[in-house]
Amino acid sequence: MKNHVYQNGRLIQTNKKFSALKQKQKEWITNELRQRYINAINYPYTKLRPKKRDQILDEVYTLIEEKEIWIPYDEVEKYYFSKIPSFIRKNKKMMQEEENMK
């Protein structure tokens, strides 16, 4: 049990991966990250500044802890940074659809 610790009376795996989460948990985390990222974008095709990106990550990680989903911070961070290009593409696609409807 070298990769486990007791915390608040619970046995927690310290080397847990994002892929080990339940599908519902992964979807919830992804949706929270996407919504907050897209809402923070001022210009549709640009990345956010590092300070703002980190602020969003901290906010979502706080929500993850409140829901008592155990996942290391660095796993969420790695997943988040890998998804940023897809968030931008999704936002770009939504903006184009809105323009086409007008």
DAZI-V371836 format. One line per field, one symbol per residue. phi: phi as a letter, one per 20 degrees, with the letter a starting at -180 (. if undefined). burial: I if it has 24 or more other ideal C-beta (glycine too) atoms within 12 Angstrom, else O. A space follows every 10 residues. Layout:
# DAZI-V371836
phi = ???
burial = ???
This chain:
# DAZI-V371836
phi = .fdcceblmc eceedfdffe ffgfffffff fffffffffe fedfddeffg ffgfffffff ffffffelee bfgffffffg ffeggfffff ffffffffff ff
burial = OOOOOOOOOO OOOOOOOIOO IOOOIOOOII OIIIOIIIOI IOOOOOOIOO OOIOOIIOOI IOOIOOOOII IIOOIIIOII OOIIOOIIOI IOOOOOOOOO OO
